[in-house]
Amino acid sequence: REDDYYGKILSRWQPNEQHKIAFGGELSHRELGLQCLGWPFVNPVSQRLNPMPQWSTNLYSILGEWQWNISDQWTTFAGGRVDKHTFTDYMYSPRLAVAWTPNDKDTLKTIWSRSVRANVEEEMKAQDMNDGSDSDPEKLDSVELRYERRQSKNLDLAASIFIHYNLEVISWSGSQAA
């Protein structure tokens, strides 16, 4: 069993017609390894194979985005987030985008992003119990070209092509799976 507590705050500010800024933060606290209330929630086989103590984690996040409307047709976005988990170092996820809207129906976007995500908490806790080290996150770097079309007020269509996609996968061993 696990208990999750989550909070988020977001603020928006528009200093003038061309610029919009949003910033905020998130906090997540998880209590894990709690005893279940009994059948059907208890799985004695998994508890025997993967014993875990009662433990908790925290995830702190700061996020922000700046939007610059250069003209009626061109808009840029710059944003990102910084996450700090109990079992990781700081994780940085920046994002840049340029959007061209030649008319009221079509939009073409170029998006560069890096997405950094933590491993599952049970794996990070096992690594911490094993050698006390921080867990390496999964990193995804991508460059995307995206076309969007508003067909009607009730239907939007979109298609994306990734011209660069590099995923540093967190290692996984099938022999350790229960």
KAKAPE-V947013 format. One record per residue. N is the residue number from 1. RES is the residue in one letter. BURIAL is 1 if it has 24 or more other ideal C-beta (glycine too) atoms within 12 Angstrom, else 0. Layout:
BEGIN
n = {N;N}
res = {RES;RES}
burial = {BURIAL;BURIAL}
END
This chain:
BEGIN
n = {1;2;3;4;5;6;7;8;9;10;11;12;13;14;15;16;17;18;19;20;21;22;23;24;25;26;27;28;29;30;31;32;33;34;35;36;37;38;39;40;41;42;43;44;45;46;47;48;49;50;51;52;53;54;55;56;57;58;59;60;61;62;63;64;65;66;67;68;69;70;71;72;73;74;75;76;77;78;79;80;81;82;83;84;85;86;87;88;89;90;91;92;93;94;95;96;97;98;99;100;101;102;103;104;105;106;107;108;109;110;111;112;113;114;115;116;117;118;119;120;121;122;123;124;125;126;127;128;129;130;131;132;133;134;135;136;137;138;139;140;141;142;143;144;145;146;147;148;149;150;151;152;153;154;155;156;157;158;159;160;161;162;163;164;165;166;167;168;169;170;171;172;173;174;175;176;177;178}
res = {R;E;D;D;Y;Y;G;K;I;L;S;R;W;Q;P;N;E;Q;H;K;I;A;F;G;G;E;L;S;H;R;E;L;G;L;Q;C;L;G;W;P;F;V;N;P;V;S;Q;R;L;N;P;M;P;Q;W;S;T;N;L;Y;S;I;L;G;E;W;Q;W;N;I;S;D;Q;W;T;T;F;A;G;G;R;V;D;K;H;T;F;T;D;Y;M;Y;S;P;R;L;A;V;A;W;T;P;N;D;K;D;T;L;K;T;I;W;S;R;S;V;R;A;N;V;E;E;E;M;K;A;Q;D;M;N;D;G;S;D;S;D;P;E;K;L;D;S;V;E;L;R;Y;E;R;R;Q;S;K;N;L;D;L;A;A;S;I;F;I;H;Y;N;L;E;V;I;S;W;S;G;S;Q;A;A}
burial = {0;0;0;0;0;0;0;0;0;0;0;0;0;0;0;0;0;0;0;0;0;0;0;0;0;0;0;1;0;1;0;1;0;0;0;0;0;0;0;0;0;0;0;0;0;0;0;0;0;0;0;1;0;0;0;0;1;1;1;0;1;1;1;1;1;1;1;1;0;0;0;0;0;0;1;1;1;0;1;1;1;1;1;1;1;1;1;1;0;0;1;1;1;1;1;1;1;1;1;0;0;0;0;0;0;0;1;1;1;1;1;1;1;1;1;1;1;1;1;0;1;1;1;1;1;1;1;0;0;0;0;0;0;0;1;0;1;1;1;1;0;1;0;1;1;1;0;1;0;0;0;0;0;0;0;0;0;0;0;0;0;0;0;0;0;0;0;0;0;0;0;0;0;0;0;0;0;0}
END
